[in-house]
């Protein structure tokens, strides 16, 4: 087995790179939104309303603080459902 000798400078350089890179990797993975492409295709999802039919008045819509980044009961794992979107799973809220 070959001995690998690192100088102190090389060791400190690799350590500092690792310390800087670790938090950046965590930030890049949590900032992305999720879309369920298979369900979107099956339900013919569109980013515009169909007349008066829109996600904001659908009983399946799961609103969040940002209504343009909400969820839906029909789209598991999808957090990019906007209140003015539409799909064939639309069911009007009662009242």
N, C-alpha and C positions, 0 to 999 in steps of 0.2 A: 504494500500500500504506500502511496506516495504522500509525503508530508507536505502540507500546504502552509506556508508561512505568510502571514499578513503583517504589514507594518501597522503601527498604531494609527497613522494617518488614514490608511485604507479602512481600518476597522471603524474609526470614528466617522468617516465619510459614509460608509454603508449604514451605520446606526442612525445617523441624522437623516438620511434619505428615508429610511424605514419609519422614523418618527413623523416625518412630514407627510408621507404617503398614506399612512394608516387611516387618519381621519378623512382624507379626501375620498378614499375608496368607500367608506361608510356613507358619506354624503351623496355620492353619485348613485348609489343603489336605492336610497330612500326618496329621492326627488322625482323618480319617474312614476307616471300614472299607468294604470292597467286597463287594457281593453280585452274583451272576450270576443275575438274576431269570428269564431265559429257561430256563436249565438247571434251576433250582429248580422251575419250573412243569412242565417236561417229565418230571422224575423224581419229581414229587409229594412234594417236600421237606416235612418237618414238624419242628417244634421239640420233639418228644417221641419216645421210643422206641416200637417196635412189638413189644411183648412183650420178649423177650431180644435182639431185633435193634436195634442202635444203632450209631452211627458209631464209637464207641470200640473196637469189636471187629470193624470192617470192614477189609478189606485195602486199601481205597482211602483210608482216613483218613490225613491228614498232620498228626500232632500237633505242637503248638508248646508253649512254656512255659505259656501260658494255654490250657488244654484247651478252654475255651469259645470261643476265637477262633482255631481251627485251620483247616486247609485240607482239600481233598479232590482226588484225581486227576481226578474226574469234573466238578469245578466250577472251571474255569480262572478265575483272578482273584478268586475268592471267598475271603475270609479271615474269615468269620463262621460256620464250621461248628463246632458244639459236639459234645462226645463223647456226649451223650445225645439227639442228633437222629437222624433216620432218613429214608431215601428208598428208592425202588424199585431203586436201583443197588447195594443192599447185597449184599456177598459176605463171608461169614464167614471170618475169619483161620484159617489152618491151625494145629492144635495146641491 
